[in-house]
Structures are given as structure tokens and as C-alpha cells.
Amino acid sequence: MHDARRRMSYAFLCAVPVLAGGLTAVRPLRVSGVYQTVGAAHFAAICLATWILGARVIRSGAEEGRRIAVAGALLLAPTAIVSLLWVGLGPPWVASPVENRMRYLVLLAGAMAVAGAFVVLKDVLSEAGERLYSTLGFAANIFAGTAYLFWLSSQIGVFVLKVRDGQVSPAIVSLSDMFDTLLFVACVLTYLSTAAFAASLGRIRWLGRGATRVYVLASLAAVLFIALRGLSFPDPTASSTAWYLRPGFIAGIPAVPWIMPFLLGVVLLRRAGDQRL
């Protein structure tokens, strides 16, 4: 029975990024009382599945298992918070300034969680004997987290002004290219960090050879899409092609680079749970 619950939890968590994306995109769900209920139910399901799969090791497991579980849980945290608060939020251009202020605060919390998770994971992988790729991933992660911190802080400031004054001064608007460059750097380095950590997990056999290749190739493909797109984040209304059909646009959405780390977190939680059996 316990094994069956863990398998169900693993399958559910692997599907969470798709579920969260779907719930976020459905703007009609943004009705008071509805989106809070849906978000709370989805968040509770994620927390329960996370606990069953391996997070319970944090409370009473061995030291190595606890650190693995902490890293896994932190990698899941951004998507879990999105599932709680972003139901029906939709893209930034349809959300209100108050909703967008909340959006970027959530993203800031997510950036800190992912950066912290990779710091813990680097320590675990080094002790397991893999120091090359984990060190490269750690370096990329530090710079990615810094770029996210500056970019998200600027966006929060912009929407604080919009909520307070109803508009933003032209001087701040003129800095949009600089802000776009920060987001470009943050996304690219997050993908490269994910590729490096996936390679590290593959080297110590915590990730299968096929899965390792998928993570690395998918991360590098995302970097290529963003590079072809350019430094500036494209205006979704300036092209006849829908934004969801443009790979460079999707790969550069701030929360999208955390999808593969989320899945790595699921793998880590399963390993932490397996060590306790």
C-alpha cells in the first residue's frame, strides 16, 4: 500500500507543471472564492504528495537523506506557490497591476528557493563524489539567482508604482532593454545550471542515462531558442503568431526555466524516500 501511494505521488508530481500551467492560464477561474478554493486544493495535494514521496525524511531521516529531501522540496516550492496563488491569473498583459505585483513577489520567492536548492544539492553531490558538473552548475546558479534578484526587484518596483500612482515615469520605461537583458541572463544560466546538475546526477547514477540526456538536451535547446530570440523579451502583441507557438518566447517566460528543476526535485524526493525504506 505504501509503495502504491509513493508511485501515485510520483506520477502526480510529474504532472504538476502541466496542471499548474493549465490552471494559471484559465482567466475565467479568477473569481473571488473560486480561485482561492482551487488553489488551496491543488497546493494541499502537492504538499501531501511531496510528503508521501520523500519530504517526511526531513523530519526524521539520516543526514544525507534530509539534505536530499530539502533540495528536492525547495525545487518544488516555486511551482507549489504558483499553484496556490496563480489560479486564473493569466499572462501579465491581462492581469491587473495588483495581481502583477503579487506575480513578481511570488517569482522572487521562487528564485530564492531554486537558488537555495541548488546550493544544497551541490554540497550533496560533492560528498557523493561528483565535483565537476556540480561545481559548474553551482557557479551558473549563483549568477542566475543574482540576475533574477535584480530583475524581479525592478519589476516589483514598477508595479508598486503602477498600483500607487497609476503609471510609471518614462525614465523607468526607458530602462526596459536593460531589464530584458537581466531576464535573458537569468533564464539562460538557469537552463545551463539545470543541464550541469542533471549531468552530475547522471554521473553518480541518481538519474538514468536516458533521462540525463533528455534534461541536458532540453536545457540546451531552450538556451538555443532564447539566443535566437535575442536579448529583448518580445512583445506578445507585436506578431501575428500567437505567443504560445513561439519557442523563444515560452523558454524565456520567467517561471518556465524552473520546470525542469521541479522535475529534478521530484527525482530527489523519490531517492530520499527510497533511502528510508
N, C-alpha and C positions, 0 to 999 in steps of 0.2 A: 504493500500500500504506500509506504514512504517513497519507494523508488518511482512509483507511478505518479505521485504528486510532484516529485522533482522533475520528471520528464515533462509533465504538463506545464510546470512553471517555466522550464527552459524554453519550450515551444512558444508559450505566451509572450515571454520577454523578447524573444527574437522577432515577434510580430509587432511589438510595441511601437517602434518608429513609424511603421506604416499606419497603425491605428491612430497614433498621436497626430501625424500629418493630416489624416482624413478629418479628424475631429476639429483640428485647428482651422482647416480651410472652409468648413461649412458655416458661413457667416450667419444664416438664419438661426443657428443654435445660440447666438449671443443675445439671449433673452434672460432677463433677471429671474433667477430661481431655477432656470433650466441649465444654463452652462455651469453654474456652481455645483448642481447635483451631478451632472455628467462628469465633470472634472473630479469631484471628490470620489466618485465611484471608481473611475479609471485610476486615479492616484492610489486609492486603497488597494486595488487589485495588483498594481505594480509593486507596492510595498510588501504585500503578502507573498507574492511570487518570489521577490528578492530574498525575503527571509527564509522561505522554504528551500530555495536553491542553494543558499550558502551564506547569507548575511548573518545568520544566527551564530556563525563561528566567531564573529567579532566579540561576542559576549563571553564565550567560554572555551574557545579553541586554543590550539597551540600558537605560539608567537608568529611563525611563518604563515600559518593559515589565516590568522587575524589580519595580517598586513595584506595578504592577497584579497581577502574579503573587503577590507577597507578600500583598496584600489578599485575593485570591481564596483562597489556601491557608489563611490564617488563618480565613476564614469557613467553610471546610470542616473545620477542625480539631475543633470540638466533636463533630460527628456521627461523624467518624472515630474519636475516642477512645471514644465511646459504642458504636460497632460493635465495638471491641476488647474492652471490659470489661463491657458490659451484657447480653451474650447470656443470655437466660433469667432476667434479673433481676426482671422483672415490676414492678408498681406498688409504692409504698413499704409498703403495708399487708400485703404478702405476703412481703417481703424481711426478712432478719434485720438486727439493729442493725449488725453489722459490714458487711453489704452496703450498708446505707443510709448509713453513714459514708463508704464509698467512693463511693456515688452522688453525694453532695453535694460531695465533693472533685473529682470529675470535672466537675460542674456549675460549680464555682468556676473551674477551668481553662478551661472553655468560655466563661464570662462574660468572662474576661480576654482570650481570643483574639478574640472578637467585638468587644469594645471597641477593641482594638488595630487590628483590621482596618478598622473604620470611621474611625479616626483617619488611617490611611494612605490610605484611599480619599478622604477629604475633601481631603487635600493633592493627590492626583492630579486630582480633579475641578476644584479651584480653578485648577490650572495649565492644565486643558483649557478654561477659560473659564466654568464654571458655578459660581457662588458663592452664589446664594440658597438653593436647596434643599439643597445640600451643607452649608451652614452651619447650617441648621435641623436637618438630620439629625445633624450633629456635636454640637450642643447637647443634643438629646434622647438621643443615645448616651452622653454623659458622665454625665448624671443616671441613665440606665438602668443603666449599669455600676456606679455607686455604690450604687444600690438593691440590685442583685444581690449586690454585695460584702458589704453588711451583712446581707442576708437569709441568704445562703449561709453566712456565718461563724457566724450564730446557729444554723443547722441543724446544721452540723458540730459545734458545741459541744454541742448537745442529744444527738447520737448518740455523741459521745465519752463523755458522762456515762452514757448507757444501756449502752454496752459496758463501762465501768469499774464502775459501781455497780448496773446492772440497772434503774434507774429515774431519773426526773427529778423534782426538787422541785416542789411545787405553785406556788411563786413563779414559776418559769420557765414552767410551763404557762399561768399567768395572762396571760403576755405574748403569747399566740398571736395575738390580734387585731392587735397592733402588727406582728408578723412578717408576717401576712397582708397588711397594708397595704403593706409594703415590696415584697412579691411582686407585688401589684396594680400598683404604680407601675412596677416593673421591666418587667413584661410590656407594659403599655400604652405606655411610652416606647420599648421595643424595636420594637413594631409601627409606631409613628409615625416612628421613625428609619428603619426599612426603607422605609416609604412615601416619605419625603423623599429618600432616596438613590436609590430607583427612579425618582422624578420627575427627579432630577438626571441620572441615566444616560440617561433618555429625552430630556432637553433637548439633550444633546450627541450623540444618535443612537447611543449604545452599546447601547441597548435599544430594541427596536421599539415603535411607538406602542401596538399591541395588548397587548404584554407589559407595558408600563409601566402601562397601565390595570388589568390583572389584578393586578399587585403592589400598586398603590395601593388598589384596591377591596377586595382580600382583606385587606390590613392594616387598613383602616378597619372592615371587617366584624368582624374579630377584636376590635378595640377596643370595638365596639358590644356584642358578645357578653359580654365581660368586664364592661363597665359595667352591663349588665342583670343580670349575676350578682351584682354587689355587691363590696364591699371584701374580705369574708371569703372564704377559699377553702372551698368547700362540702365537707362530709363525704360521701365517696362511698358510704357505707353508710346514709346517713340518708334516702335517697329510693328509691322503688320503680323509678325509671328508671335503667337502667344508666349508669355514668359515661361510657361511650363514645358514648352517644346524647345527651349534654348539651353543646352547643357552648360554653357559657361555661366549663364545667369543662375541656374539651380545650384551648381557647385559652389558659387560664391555667396549664397544666402548664409548669413552668419551662423545659424544653428546646424546647417547641413554637414559641415565638417565633423561634427560630433556624433554623427550616426554610426560610423564605423568604430570609434572608441566605445560607444554604447555597446555594440555587439562584442567587442573585446572584453568589456566589463562583464557581460553575461558568461563568457567563457571562463573568466577568472573566478566568478562566483561559483560556477559548477565545480571548478578544481578545488576551491576552498571547502566546499561541501563534501567532495569526494574524500578529502584528506581526513575528515572527521569520521567517516564510516568505518 
